[in-house]
């Protein structure tokens, strides 16, 4: 029997317990007859009506000091005390599995180093993409590749909002309210709609792809709150969909350019067809070329599925490690130096736009003018926009 502890019994933690119960026979068969037993559940709440209600404790030391506990599953959310509990468990020789992108993004390098020193595991498949397998495929299946780029729709809430705005021709506020009513968005949705959640996830994927710890605060981060239906409609008419992307790519100069921001995505790109609460991740390697992953990026059971994949990996081989060096990334380039094409919506007059940007293809949307810039370093675009001296929205466009 393999004893485990679950930290946090919310959506994901309870989902993990359900998967263990529902698929206990199949799990045991894959582990040569060994059964997984949830010995402890850490939570401040009580669950008297749950079959595992008698396993609940509010004392973490009870778990930490229990030598029978083989591994700890952290599904608490937030950085603290999740980080401290994970570190203590690893130092005590217990493998840790987490779905917590905030902890992995901010402290993953340190925790991976401790796990390696202790000869145990720290795995985090569920921290990006929910039930979509992405961490393990990048580390194992694409190991022969030099990763060129990773681009992903990594937040189902934002993707749902943008999809609703397009399909129902509605504004941002209305689509956000619908997302909240359906439980796709929190009462305070700022981490989603301002890009913070996506930024954490792309920092994890960038660390994995390029080998050193990329912290979220090293990346430029923009959300979707300024996007109007007019922008989405204009994009669609010109063969694009607007998506919030986490994106990192290796430039010709060897630097990695990483960002979280809305993008005009060509409808010929698979990411443009990822709608509603679904996530999609595109990885480009120098050997395999394009590989695409798509599925539900959140939810109790899909995320629990990813957690349990890590559980099986740990039990089969507790020395297996996935990750990167515990060194702050020194390979990031200045995104402002990267060449790009941008869509611009501005209140500046047409004569000024033509003079400063040298473009003639300018359309009127509502009471504003919209146009695409020529391809140039983004800092030059920003300089020209500042020269316009008028309020504007800028959205980058993917090349393909």
C-alpha positions as CSV (number, residue, x, y, z in Angstrom):
1,X,0.0,0.0,0.0
2,X,1.3,3.5,-0.9
3,X,0.2,6.2,1.5
4,X,-0.2,9.7,0.3
5,X,-1.4,13.0,1.7
6,X,-3.4,15.7,-0.1
7,X,-2.8,19.4,0.9
8,X,-6.0,21.3,0.1
9,X,-9.4,19.7,-0.5
10,X,-10.9,22.1,-2.9
11,X,-11.7,21.6,-6.6
12,X,-8.5,19.8,-7.5
13,X,-7.7,18.1,-4.2
14,X,-11.2,16.5,-4.0
15,X,-10.9,15.6,-7.7
16,X,-7.7,13.7,-7.0
17,X,-9.4,11.7,-4.2
18,X,-12.3,10.9,-6.6
19,X,-10.0,9.6,-9.3
20,X,-8.2,7.4,-6.8
21,X,-11.5,6.0,-5.6
22,X,-13.1,5.7,-9.0
23,X,-10.1,4.1,-10.8
24,X,-8.6,2.2,-7.8
25,X,-8.6,-1.1,-9.7
26,X,-7.0,0.3,-12.8
27,X,-4.4,2.2,-10.8
28,X,-3.4,-0.9,-8.8
29,X,-3.0,-2.9,-12.0
30,X,-0.6,-0.3,-13.3
31,X,1.4,-0.4,-10.1
32,X,1.8,-4.2,-9.9
33,X,-1.0,-4.6,-7.4
34,X,0.0,-1.8,-5.1
35,X,-3.0,0.3,-3.9
36,X,-2.9,4.0,-3.3
37,X,-4.3,5.1,0.1
38,X,-5.2,8.7,1.0
39,X,-3.9,8.7,4.6
40,X,-4.2,12.4,5.3
41,X,-6.0,15.4,3.9
42,X,-4.9,18.9,5.1
43,X,-7.6,21.5,5.2
44,X,-9.0,24.0,7.7
45,X,-12.5,22.9,6.9
46,X,-14.2,19.6,7.9
47,X,-16.0,17.3,5.5
48,X,-18.1,15.0,7.8
49,X,-20.2,13.7,4.9
50,X,-17.3,12.8,2.7
51,X,-16.1,9.1,2.7
52,X,-12.6,10.4,3.5
53,X,-13.8,12.9,6.1
54,X,-12.0,11.1,8.9
55,X,-8.6,11.7,7.2
56,X,-8.9,15.5,7.4
57,X,-6.5,17.4,9.7
58,X,-5.5,21.0,10.1
59,X,-2.1,20.1,11.5
60,X,0.5,19.9,8.8
61,X,3.1,18.4,11.2
62,X,1.0,15.3,11.4
63,X,1.7,14.7,7.8
64,X,5.3,15.9,7.8
65,X,6.2,13.6,10.7
66,X,4.3,10.5,9.4
67,X,7.0,8.2,8.0
68,X,4.4,6.1,6.2
69,X,3.5,9.0,3.9
70,X,5.4,8.4,0.7
71,X,4.4,11.4,-1.3
72,X,2.5,14.7,-0.8
73,X,0.1,16.2,-3.4
74,X,-0.1,20.0,-3.0
75,X,-3.3,21.5,-4.5
76,X,-3.7,24.5,-2.2
77,X,-3.2,27.3,-4.6
78,X,-1.3,30.6,-3.8
79,X,2.3,30.8,-2.9
80,X,2.0,30.6,0.9
81,X,2.0,28.4,2.8
82,X,2.0,26.0,-0.2
83,X,5.7,26.8,-0.9
84,X,6.8,26.3,2.7
85,X,4.8,23.0,3.0
86,X,6.3,21.7,-0.3
87,X,9.8,22.6,0.7
88,X,9.4,21.0,4.2
89,X,8.1,17.8,2.6
90,X,10.9,17.6,0.1
91,X,13.5,18.2,2.9
92,X,11.8,15.4,4.9
93,X,12.4,13.0,1.9
94,X,8.8,13.0,0.6
95,X,8.2,13.4,-3.1
96,X,5.9,16.3,-4.0
97,X,3.4,16.7,-6.8
98,X,1.6,20.0,-7.4
99,X,-0.9,21.7,-9.6
100,X,0.1,25.1,-8.2
101,X,1.5,27.2,-11.1
102,X,2.2,30.1,-8.8
103,X,4.6,28.1,-6.6
104,X,6.2,26.4,-9.6
105,X,6.7,29.7,-11.5
106,X,8.2,31.5,-8.5
107,X,10.0,28.7,-6.6
108,X,10.3,25.8,-9.0
109,X,14.0,26.1,-9.5
110,X,14.7,25.8,-5.8
111,X,12.3,23.0,-5.2
112,X,13.6,21.0,-8.1
113,X,17.1,21.4,-6.8
114,X,16.1,20.1,-3.3
115,X,14.3,17.1,-4.9
116,X,17.4,16.3,-7.0
117,X,19.7,16.4,-3.9
118,X,17.3,14.2,-2.0
119,X,16.9,11.7,-4.9
120,X,13.1,12.2,-4.9
121,X,10.6,13.8,-7.2
122,X,9.0,17.2,-7.7
123,X,6.5,17.0,-10.5
124,X,4.0,19.5,-11.8
125,X,2.2,18.3,-14.9
126,X,-1.1,19.9,-13.8
127,X,0.4,23.3,-13.3
128,X,0.1,24.2,-17.0
129,X,-2.8,23.2,-19.2
130,X,-4.9,21.3,-16.6
131,X,-5.5,17.9,-18.1
132,X,-3.5,18.5,-21.2
133,X,-0.2,16.6,-21.2
134,X,2.5,19.2,-22.0
135,X,5.2,19.1,-19.3
136,X,6.1,15.5,-19.8
137,X,5.9,15.5,-23.6
138,X,8.2,18.6,-23.7
139,X,10.7,17.0,-21.4
140,X,10.6,13.4,-22.7
141,X,9.0,13.1,-26.2
142,X,10.6,16.2,-27.6
143,X,14.0,15.7,-25.8
144,X,15.8,15.3,-29.1
145,X,14.7,18.7,-30.3
146,X,16.1,22.2,-29.8
147,X,12.9,24.1,-28.9
148,X,12.4,27.1,-31.2
149,X,9.2,28.4,-29.7
150,X,6.2,27.7,-27.4
151,X,2.9,29.6,-27.8
152,X,-0.2,28.8,-25.9
153,X,-3.7,29.8,-25.0
154,X,-3.2,29.0,-21.3
155,X,-6.2,30.6,-19.6
156,X,-9.7,29.2,-20.3
157,X,-11.5,32.2,-18.7
158,X,-9.9,34.7,-21.1
159,X,-10.5,32.3,-24.1
160,X,-14.1,31.9,-23.1
161,X,-14.6,35.7,-22.9
162,X,-13.0,36.4,-26.2
163,X,-15.0,33.6,-27.9
164,X,-18.3,35.0,-26.5
165,X,-17.4,38.5,-27.6
166,X,-16.9,37.2,-31.2
167,X,-19.8,34.7,-31.4
168,X,-22.4,36.9,-29.6
169,X,-21.1,40.3,-30.8
170,X,-21.0,41.5,-27.2
171,X,-18.7,43.7,-25.1
172,X,-16.1,42.6,-22.7
173,X,-18.1,43.4,-19.5
174,X,-21.1,41.3,-20.7
175,X,-18.9,38.3,-21.6
176,X,-17.1,38.5,-18.3
177,X,-20.3,38.5,-16.4
178,X,-21.4,35.4,-18.3
179,X,-18.2,33.7,-17.5
180,X,-18.7,34.5,-13.8
181,X,-22.3,33.2,-13.8
182,X,-21.1,29.9,-15.3
183,X,-18.3,29.6,-12.8
184,X,-15.5,30.0,-15.4
185,X,-14.3,33.3,-13.8
186,X,-13.8,34.1,-10.2
187,X,-15.6,36.9,-8.4
188,X,-12.3,38.8,-8.6
189,X,-11.0,37.8,-12.1
190,X,-8.0,40.0,-12.2
191,X,-5.4,37.2,-12.3
192,X,-7.1,35.9,-15.4
193,X,-8.1,38.9,-17.4
194,X,-4.9,40.9,-16.6
195,X,-2.7,38.0,-17.9
196,X,-1.1,37.1,-14.6
197,X,-2.2,33.4,-14.7
198,X,-1.0,33.0,-18.3
199,X,2.3,34.7,-17.5
200,X,3.0,32.2,-14.7
201,X,2.3,29.3,-17.0
202,X,4.4,30.6,-19.9
203,X,7.3,31.3,-17.5
204,X,7.1,27.6,-16.5
205,X,7.1,26.4,-20.1
206,X,9.9,28.8,-21.0
207,X,12.0,27.5,-18.1
208,X,11.4,24.0,-19.2
209,X,12.1,24.7,-22.9
210,X,15.3,26.7,-22.4
211,X,16.8,25.3,-19.2
212,X,17.0,28.1,-16.6
213,X,14.4,29.5,-14.2
214,X,12.3,32.3,-15.9
215,X,10.4,34.3,-13.3
216,X,7.0,35.8,-14.1
217,X,8.3,39.3,-13.2
218,X,11.0,39.0,-16.0
219,X,8.2,38.9,-18.6
220,X,6.1,41.7,-20.1
221,X,2.5,40.9,-19.2
222,X,-0.7,42.4,-20.7
223,X,-4.4,41.4,-20.4
224,X,-7.6,41.6,-22.4
225,X,-9.5,44.3,-20.6
226,X,-9.1,47.0,-23.3
227,X,-10.2,44.8,-26.2
228,X,-13.6,45.8,-27.8
229,X,-15.9,43.8,-30.0
230,X,-14.9,46.2,-32.8
231,X,-11.3,44.9,-32.5
232,X,-12.5,41.3,-32.7
233,X,-14.8,42.0,-35.6
234,X,-12.1,43.8,-37.5
235,X,-9.7,40.9,-36.9
236,X,-12.2,38.3,-38.1
237,X,-12.8,40.3,-41.4
238,X,-9.1,40.3,-42.0
239,X,-8.5,36.6,-41.3
240,X,-7.5,36.7,-37.7
241,X,-8.8,35.7,-34.3
242,X,-7.8,37.6,-31.1
243,X,-6.3,35.3,-28.5
244,X,-4.5,35.9,-25.2
245,X,-1.2,34.1,-25.7
246,X,1.8,33.2,-23.6
247,X,4.6,33.1,-26.1
248,X,8.4,32.5,-26.0
249,X,10.6,32.0,-29.0
250,X,14.3,31.9,-29.7
251,X,15.5,34.7,-32.0
252,X,18.3,34.7,-34.6
253,X,20.5,36.4,-32.0
254,X,20.1,33.4,-29.6
255,X,18.0,35.4,-27.2
256,X,14.6,34.2,-26.0
257,X,11.8,36.6,-26.4
258,X,8.9,35.9,-24.0
259,X,5.6,37.7,-23.4
260,X,2.0,37.4,-22.3
261,X,-0.3,39.6,-24.4
262,X,-3.3,39.5,-26.8
263,X,-2.4,38.6,-30.4
264,X,-3.9,38.7,-33.8
265,X,-3.6,35.0,-34.7
266,X,-4.1,34.0,-38.4
267,X,-7.0,31.7,-38.8
268,X,-4.7,29.3,-40.6
269,X,-2.9,28.8,-37.3
270,X,-4.4,26.0,-35.1
271,X,-4.5,28.3,-32.1
272,X,-7.1,30.5,-33.8
273,X,-9.6,27.6,-33.7
274,X,-9.2,26.9,-29.9
275,X,-12.4,28.3,-28.4
276,X,-14.5,28.6,-25.2
277,X,-12.7,27.2,-22.1
278,X,-10.3,25.1,-24.1
279,X,-6.5,25.6,-24.0
280,X,-4.1,25.0,-26.9
281,X,-0.3,24.8,-26.9
282,X,1.9,24.9,-29.9
283,X,5.5,23.7,-29.6
284,X,8.0,24.1,-32.4
285,X,11.2,22.0,-32.4
286,X,14.1,22.1,-34.9
287,X,13.5,18.4,-35.7
288,X,9.8,17.6,-35.2
289,X,8.6,21.1,-36.4
290,X,5.1,21.9,-35.1
291,X,3.4,19.9,-32.4
292,X,0.0,20.9,-31.1
293,X,-1.7,20.1,-27.8
294,X,-5.4,20.9,-27.0
295,X,-7.9,20.1,-24.3
296,X,-9.6,21.4,-21.2
297,X,-7.2,23.6,-19.3
298,X,-9.0,23.4,-16.0
299,X,-11.6,21.6,-14.0
300,X,-11.6,19.1,-11.1
301,X,-11.2,15.8,-13.0
302,X,-9.1,16.9,-16.0
303,X,-6.5,18.5,-13.6
304,X,-6.7,15.5,-11.3
305,X,-5.9,13.3,-14.3
306,X,-2.6,15.2,-14.8
307,X,-1.8,15.0,-11.1
308,X,-2.3,11.2,-11.0
309,X,0.0,10.8,-14.1
310,X,2.7,12.4,-11.9
311,X,1.7,10.1,-9.0
312,X,2.2,7.0,-11.1
313,X,5.6,8.3,-12.4
314,X,6.8,8.9,-8.9
315,X,5.7,5.5,-7.6
316,X,7.3,3.7,-10.6
317,X,10.6,5.6,-10.3
318,X,10.9,8.0,-7.4
319,X,14.2,9.4,-8.8
320,X,12.6,10.7,-12.0
321,X,13.0,14.5,-12.2
322,X,11.7,17.0,-14.7
323,X,12.8,20.6,-14.7
324,X,15.5,23.2,-15.2
325,X,18.6,24.6,-13.5
326,X,18.0,26.7,-10.4
327,X,19.6,29.7,-12.0
328,X,17.8,32.9,-13.0
329,X,17.4,33.0,-16.8
330,X,20.0,35.2,-18.4
331,X,19.0,34.5,-22.0
332,X,15.9,36.8,-22.3
333,X,15.9,39.5,-24.9
334,X,14.2,42.8,-24.7
335,X,10.7,42.3,-26.3
336,X,10.8,45.9,-27.4
337,X,13.7,45.1,-29.8
338,X,11.8,42.3,-31.4
339,X,10.4,43.0,-34.9
340,X,6.6,42.7,-35.2
341,X,3.5,43.9,-37.0
342,X,0.9,45.6,-34.8
343,X,-2.8,46.4,-35.2
344,X,-3.5,49.8,-33.8
345,X,-6.8,51.5,-32.9
346,X,-6.4,55.2,-32.1
347,X,-8.2,58.5,-31.9
348,X,-5.5,60.2,-33.9
349,X,-6.5,61.7,-37.2
350,X,-5.8,60.0,-40.5
351,X,-3.4,62.7,-41.7
352,X,-1.2,62.2,-38.7
353,X,-1.2,58.4,-39.0
354,X,-0.2,58.6,-42.7
355,X,2.6,61.1,-41.9
356,X,4.1,59.2,-39.0
357,X,3.5,55.6,-40.0
358,X,3.5,56.0,-43.8
359,X,0.5,53.8,-44.2
360,X,-2.4,54.4,-46.5
361,X,-4.7,51.5,-45.6
362,X,-6.6,53.0,-42.7
363,X,-10.2,52.1,-41.7
364,X,-12.7,53.8,-39.4
365,X,-14.2,51.7,-36.6
366,X,-16.7,53.6,-34.5
367,X,-15.2,56.9,-33.8
368,X,-11.6,55.7,-34.1
369,X,-9.2,54.8,-36.8
370,X,-7.5,51.4,-37.2
371,X,-4.6,50.2,-39.2
372,X,-1.7,47.7,-39.4
373,X,1.8,48.9,-39.0
374,X,4.7,47.7,-41.2
375,X,7.0,45.2,-39.6
376,X,9.6,46.9,-37.4
377,X,11.1,46.8,-33.9
378,X,8.4,47.3,-31.4
379,X,10.2,50.2,-29.8
380,X,10.0,52.0,-33.1
381,X,6.2,51.4,-33.2
382,X,5.9,52.6,-29.6
383,X,7.9,55.7,-30.5
384,X,5.7,56.5,-33.4
385,X,2.5,55.9,-31.3
386,X,3.8,58.3,-28.7
387,X,4.5,60.8,-31.5
388,X,0.8,60.5,-32.5
389,X,-0.1,61.9,-29.1
390,X,-3.5,60.2,-29.0
391,X,-5.0,57.4,-27.0
392,X,-4.5,54.0,-28.7
393,X,-4.7,50.2,-28.4
394,X,-1.9,48.1,-29.8
395,X,-2.2,44.4,-30.5
396,X,0.7,42.4,-31.9
397,X,0.2,40.0,-34.9
398,X,1.7,36.5,-35.2
399,X,3.6,36.0,-38.4
400,X,1.8,32.7,-39.2
